[in-house]
Amino acid sequence: MIEVNDTTVTRQMLSPWRCRVLVVDDDELVRARLAALLSLEGYDVLTAGSGEEALRIMSTMDCQIVLTDWQMPHMDGLALCRALRLRDSKAYVYVLMLTVRNTRRDTLMGLAAGADDYLIKGAAGPEILARVKVGQRITRLEHSLRTINRENLRLSVTDSLTGAYNRAYLMKYLPREVERSRRYGRPLAVLSCEIDRFKQINDGFGHEAGDAVLQAFFTRTAGCIREATDWIARSGGEEFVLVLPETALHGANCVAKKLCHLLASQPIPTGAGPLSVTVSIGVTAAETLQELASISALELLRAADYFLYVSKSRGRDRATGASASTIRAAMSAAPTGVKHEIN
């Protein structure tokens, strides 16, 4: 789980941003002259002697601007430009075509191939730098917009207080985790967690202390799970759901007990002083092929909620659970109400 911060966009947009230019020309002297000109202006410069070499470089390194000659053997500038536009690239590449051709038809051909600008070969240094500067501004703006879009996407699925995923993310992606486990025949565990007596914390010490407890719970929980596969969602005020792919019931119980111990053994620093906090957890898992074939995301959540209720009824500060094969019997014997609904 990546630590989130409301200033992510600002930091990325204000941080130093280096523009890398790839100069492509089969004439070594031309490449050297252009590279020197651009390097003196502070650009990161790479060079390639052919269109094929340029594509090899672009396959391993991001270049914001490609300054390419039109007339080259084998793969000319037009073919290179078309190849660049066909690449599956997350960032836009600004292409500036250098050529001795200067007819209107040539210009249209270059633009049709995907070039952004057109410059007569042999142009003075200031003109070349001015055209490259335009490309730098455009790619910088595109970079900033992508950063904003990524942050907006992150915020749409993230709880702003804790950094956990939000309820909408849980309801959308837990069914996908179930489907993936079913497809590959791998176990899937779900933990339903509730901070004990959280209302008393808010009423007795203030909402700022309550917020600190929620944030600390998420931070400590994130340290108990695998960053690459497991994830955490805040499903309610003091309620969290842990989703543990590739995890059977035994492993899920170990995680739950570790989390109970970690939270209870270390008081949480708050503005009102350190607070001793405990958590109750309900654990369930679908392990066998039969369980995976018949279980739904909603049933997993209901079962985890049921065992959370059992933990609370037994005195809190504990984890209780069973496999998915006991879900229907347990729910029919003692229905507790459903907190979660899959849309």
C-alpha positions as CSV (number, residue, x, y, z in Angstrom):
1,M,0.0,0.0,0.0
2,I,1.4,3.3,-1.0
3,E,1.4,6.1,1.6
4,V,-0.9,8.9,0.3
5,N,-0.6,12.6,0.8
6,D,-2.9,15.5,-0.4
7,T,0.2,17.4,-1.6
8,T,1.3,14.7,-4.1
9,V,0.3,16.6,-7.2
10,T,1.8,19.9,-5.9
11,R,5.1,18.1,-5.1
12,Q,5.3,16.4,-8.5
13,M,4.4,19.5,-10.5
14,L,6.9,21.7,-8.6
15,S,9.7,19.2,-8.5
16,P,12.6,19.5,-11.0
17,W,11.6,18.1,-14.4
18,R,14.3,17.3,-16.9
19,C,13.4,17.1,-20.6
20,R,15.2,14.4,-22.6
21,V,15.7,15.0,-26.3
22,L,16.6,12.2,-28.7
23,V,18.5,13.5,-31.8
24,V,18.2,11.1,-34.7
25,D,20.4,11.7,-37.8
26,D,22.6,9.4,-39.9
27,D,25.2,12.3,-40.2
28,E,27.5,12.1,-37.2
29,L,28.5,15.7,-37.4
30,V,24.9,16.9,-37.5
31,R,24.1,14.7,-34.4
32,A,27.1,16.1,-32.6
33,R,26.2,19.8,-33.4
34,L,22.6,19.4,-32.4
35,A,23.5,17.5,-29.2
36,A,26.0,20.2,-28.1
37,L,23.5,23.0,-28.8
38,L,20.7,21.3,-26.8
39,S,23.1,20.2,-23.9
40,L,24.2,23.8,-23.4
41,E,20.6,24.8,-22.9
42,G,20.2,22.2,-20.1
43,Y,18.4,19.4,-22.0
44,D,19.3,15.7,-21.4
45,V,20.4,14.6,-24.9
46,L,20.6,11.1,-26.5
47,T,21.6,10.4,-30.0
48,A,20.8,7.7,-32.6
49,G,22.2,7.2,-36.1
50,S,19.1,5.5,-37.5
51,G,15.4,5.1,-37.0
52,E,15.9,1.6,-35.9
53,E,18.4,2.6,-33.2
54,A,16.0,5.4,-32.1
55,L,13.2,2.8,-31.5
56,R,15.6,0.6,-29.5
57,I,16.5,3.6,-27.3
58,M,12.9,4.5,-26.9
59,S,12.0,1.0,-25.8
60,T,14.2,1.3,-22.7
61,M,14.2,5.1,-22.0
62,D,11.6,7.8,-22.0
63,C,12.3,10.7,-24.3
64,Q,10.0,13.6,-24.3
65,I,11.1,15.1,-27.6
66,V,12.5,13.4,-30.8
67,L,14.4,15.6,-33.2
68,T,14.7,13.6,-36.3
69,D,16.0,13.9,-39.8
70,W,13.6,13.1,-42.6
71,Q,16.0,11.5,-45.1
72,M,17.8,8.5,-43.6
73,P,18.6,5.0,-45.0
74,H,16.3,2.1,-44.2
75,M,13.9,3.8,-41.8
76,D,13.4,7.4,-42.7
77,G,12.0,10.1,-40.4
78,L,8.4,9.5,-41.6
79,A,8.6,5.8,-40.9
80,L,10.1,6.5,-37.5
81,C,7.4,9.0,-36.7
82,R,4.7,6.5,-37.7
83,A,6.3,3.8,-35.5
84,L,6.4,6.2,-32.5
85,R,2.7,7.0,-32.9
86,L,1.9,3.3,-32.9
87,R,3.8,2.6,-29.7
88,D,1.8,1.9,-26.5
89,S,3.2,4.8,-24.5
90,K,1.7,6.4,-21.5
91,A,3.5,9.7,-22.2
92,Y,3.2,11.9,-25.3
93,V,6.4,12.2,-27.5
94,Y,6.8,15.5,-29.3
95,V,8.3,14.9,-32.8
96,L,10.2,17.7,-34.6
97,M,11.1,16.8,-38.2
98,L,14.3,18.2,-39.7
99,T,14.4,18.2,-43.5
100,V,15.7,20.0,-46.6
101,R,12.2,19.6,-48.1
102,N,10.2,22.7,-47.9
103,T,7.2,22.4,-50.2
104,R,3.6,22.5,-48.9
105,R,3.1,18.9,-49.9
106,D,6.2,17.8,-47.9
107,T,4.9,19.7,-44.9
108,L,1.6,18.0,-45.1
109,M,3.2,14.6,-45.5
110,G,5.3,15.1,-42.3
111,L,2.3,16.3,-40.3
112,A,0.2,13.4,-41.6
113,A,2.8,10.9,-40.4
114,G,2.4,12.3,-36.9
115,A,5.1,15.0,-36.7
116,D,4.3,18.0,-34.4
117,D,6.5,20.5,-36.0
118,Y,8.6,20.9,-39.1
119,L,12.0,22.7,-39.4
120,I,14.3,23.2,-42.4
121,K,17.6,21.5,-41.9
122,G,20.4,23.9,-41.4
123,A,18.3,26.4,-39.5
124,A,20.0,28.7,-37.0
125,G,20.6,27.6,-33.5
126,P,18.1,30.1,-31.9
127,E,15.3,28.9,-34.2
128,I,16.0,25.2,-33.4
129,L,16.0,26.0,-29.6
130,A,12.8,28.0,-29.9
131,R,11.0,25.1,-31.6
132,V,12.3,22.6,-29.1
133,K,11.2,24.9,-26.3
134,V,7.6,24.6,-27.6
135,G,7.9,20.8,-27.4
136,Q,9.2,21.1,-23.9
137,R,6.3,23.3,-22.8
138,I,3.8,20.9,-24.4
139,T,5.3,17.7,-22.9
140,R,5.6,19.4,-19.5
141,L,2.0,20.3,-19.6
142,E,1.0,16.8,-20.6
143,H,3.1,15.4,-17.8
144,S,1.4,17.6,-15.3
145,L,-2.1,16.6,-16.6
146,R,-1.2,12.9,-16.3
147,T,-0.1,13.5,-12.7
148,I,-3.3,15.3,-11.9
149,N,-5.4,12.5,-13.5
150,R,-3.5,9.8,-11.6
151,E,-4.1,11.7,-8.4
152,N,-7.8,12.2,-9.1
153,L,-8.1,8.5,-9.8
154,R,-6.3,7.7,-6.5
155,L,-8.5,10.0,-4.6
156,S,-11.7,8.5,-6.0
157,V,-10.8,5.1,-4.5
158,T,-9.0,6.2,-1.3
159,D,-10.2,7.2,2.1
160,S,-8.7,10.6,2.6
161,L,-8.1,10.3,6.3
162,T,-6.3,7.0,6.6
163,G,-5.0,6.3,3.1
164,A,-6.8,2.9,3.0
165,Y,-9.0,2.1,0.0
166,N,-12.6,3.3,0.4
167,R,-15.9,1.4,0.5
168,A,-16.5,2.0,-3.2
169,Y,-13.2,0.3,-4.0
170,L,-14.0,-2.6,-1.7
171,M,-17.4,-3.2,-3.4
172,K,-15.9,-3.0,-6.9
173,Y,-12.7,-5.1,-6.5
174,L,-13.6,-7.7,-3.9
175,P,-15.8,-9.5,-6.5
176,R,-12.9,-9.4,-8.9
177,E,-10.6,-11.0,-6.2
178,V,-13.2,-13.8,-5.7
179,E,-13.4,-14.4,-9.5
180,R,-9.6,-14.5,-9.8
181,S,-9.3,-17.0,-6.9
182,R,-12.0,-19.1,-8.5
183,R,-10.3,-19.1,-11.9
184,Y,-6.9,-20.2,-10.5
185,G,-8.1,-22.3,-7.7
186,R,-6.3,-20.3,-5.0
187,P,-7.5,-19.5,-1.5
188,L,-8.9,-16.1,-0.5
189,A,-9.3,-14.7,3.0
190,V,-11.2,-11.7,4.3
191,L,-10.9,-10.0,7.7
192,S,-13.5,-7.7,9.1
193,C,-12.0,-5.4,11.7
194,E,-13.6,-3.0,14.2
195,I,-11.8,-0.8,16.6
196,D,-13.2,-1.5,20.1
197,R,-15.3,1.2,21.8
198,F,-14.4,3.8,19.3
199,K,-17.3,6.0,20.2
200,Q,-15.9,6.3,23.7
201,I,-12.6,7.5,22.2
202,N,-14.3,10.2,20.2
203,D,-16.6,11.2,23.1
204,G,-13.9,11.1,25.7
205,F,-10.9,12.5,23.9
206,G,-12.2,14.3,20.9
207,H,-12.4,13.5,17.2
208,E,-8.8,14.5,16.5
209,A,-7.7,11.7,18.9
210,G,-10.2,9.4,17.1
211,D,-8.7,10.3,13.7
212,A,-5.2,9.6,15.1
213,V,-6.3,6.2,16.2
214,L,-7.8,5.4,12.7
215,Q,-4.6,6.5,11.0
216,A,-2.4,4.5,13.3
217,F,-4.6,1.4,12.8
218,F,-4.1,1.6,9.1
219,T,-0.4,2.2,9.4
220,R,0.1,-0.7,11.7
221,T,-2.2,-3.0,9.7
222,A,-0.3,-2.1,6.5
223,G,2.9,-3.3,8.2
224,C,1.3,-6.8,8.9
225,I,0.4,-7.6,5.3
226,R,2.1,-8.2,2.0
227,E,2.4,-5.0,0.1
228,A,2.3,-6.6,-3.4
229,T,-1.0,-8.6,-3.0
230,D,-3.0,-7.8,0.2
231,W,-5.0,-4.6,0.6
232,I,-7.1,-2.7,3.2
233,A,-10.3,-0.8,2.8
234,R,-12.1,1.4,5.3
235,S,-15.7,0.2,5.1
236,G,-17.2,2.4,7.8
237,G,-16.4,4.8,10.6
238,E,-14.1,2.5,12.7
239,E,-14.5,-0.5,10.4
240,F,-11.9,-1.9,8.1
241,V,-11.8,-4.9,5.7
242,L,-8.5,-6.7,4.9
243,V,-8.4,-8.7,1.7
244,L,-5.7,-11.4,1.6
245,P,-5.4,-13.2,-1.8
246,E,-3.5,-16.5,-1.9
247,T,-4.2,-16.9,1.9
248,A,-5.8,-19.8,3.6
249,L,-7.7,-19.7,6.9
250,H,-4.6,-20.6,9.0
251,G,-2.5,-17.7,7.5
252,A,-5.4,-15.3,7.9
253,N,-5.8,-16.2,11.6
254,C,-2.1,-15.6,12.1
255,V,-2.4,-12.1,10.5
256,A,-5.5,-11.3,12.7
257,K,-3.8,-12.4,15.9
258,K,-0.6,-10.5,15.0
259,L,-2.7,-7.4,14.4
260,C,-4.6,-7.8,17.7
261,H,-1.4,-8.1,19.6
262,L,0.3,-5.2,17.8
263,L,-2.5,-2.8,18.4
264,A,-3.0,-3.7,22.1
265,S,0.7,-3.8,23.0
266,Q,1.6,-0.3,21.8
267,P,-0.4,2.7,22.9
268,I,-1.3,5.1,20.1
269,P,0.1,8.6,20.4
270,T,-2.6,11.3,20.0
271,G,-3.0,15.0,20.9
272,A,-4.9,13.9,24.0
273,G,-2.0,11.6,25.1
274,P,-1.2,8.0,24.4
275,L,-4.3,5.8,24.1
276,S,-4.6,2.0,24.6
277,V,-6.7,0.6,21.8
278,T,-7.8,-2.9,20.9
279,V,-9.5,-4.4,17.9
280,S,-12.0,-7.2,17.3
281,I,-11.7,-9.2,14.1
282,G,-13.8,-11.7,12.2
283,V,-11.9,-14.0,9.8
284,T,-13.1,-16.2,7.0
285,A,-11.5,-17.8,3.9
286,A,-12.6,-19.8,0.9
287,E,-10.0,-22.5,0.4
288,T,-11.3,-25.5,-1.5
289,L,-12.4,-25.6,-5.1
290,Q,-15.9,-26.3,-3.9
291,E,-16.0,-23.3,-1.6
292,L,-14.6,-21.1,-4.3
293,A,-17.2,-22.3,-6.8
294,S,-20.1,-21.5,-4.6
295,I,-19.0,-18.5,-2.6
296,S,-19.7,-14.8,-3.5
297,A,-18.0,-11.6,-2.3
298,L,-21.1,-10.7,-0.4
299,E,-21.2,-14.0,1.4
300,L,-17.5,-13.6,2.4
301,L,-18.2,-10.2,3.8
302,R,-21.3,-11.4,5.7
303,A,-19.3,-14.3,7.2
304,A,-16.4,-12.0,8.2
305,D,-19.0,-9.7,9.8
306,Y,-20.6,-12.6,11.6
307,F,-17.3,-13.7,13.1
308,L,-16.5,-10.1,14.1
309,Y,-19.8,-10.1,16.0
310,V,-18.7,-13.3,17.7
311,S,-15.4,-11.7,18.7
312,K,-17.2,-8.7,20.2
313,S,-19.7,-10.9,22.1
314,R,-16.8,-12.9,23.6
315,G,-15.2,-9.8,25.1
316,R,-13.5,-8.0,22.2
317,D,-9.7,-7.7,21.6
318,R,-9.7,-11.0,19.8
319,A,-10.0,-12.7,16.4
320,T,-12.6,-15.4,15.6
321,G,-13.1,-17.2,12.3
322,A,-13.9,-20.3,10.3
323,S,-13.7,-21.4,6.7
324,A,-16.3,-20.6,4.1
325,S,-17.8,-24.1,4.4
326,T,-19.4,-23.0,7.7
327,I,-20.8,-19.7,6.4
328,R,-24.3,-20.7,5.6
329,A,-24.9,-22.7,8.8
330,A,-23.5,-20.0,10.9
331,M,-25.5,-17.2,9.3
332,S,-28.7,-19.2,9.5
333,A,-28.2,-20.1,13.1
334,A,-27.5,-16.5,14.3
335,P,-28.1,-13.8,11.7
336,T,-26.5,-10.5,12.7
337,G,-27.5,-8.1,9.9
338,V,-25.5,-7.2,6.9
339,K,-23.2,-4.2,6.8
340,H,-21.9,-4.7,3.3
341,E,-23.7,-4.7,0.0
342,I,-22.2,-5.4,-3.4
343,N,-23.7,-3.1,-6.0
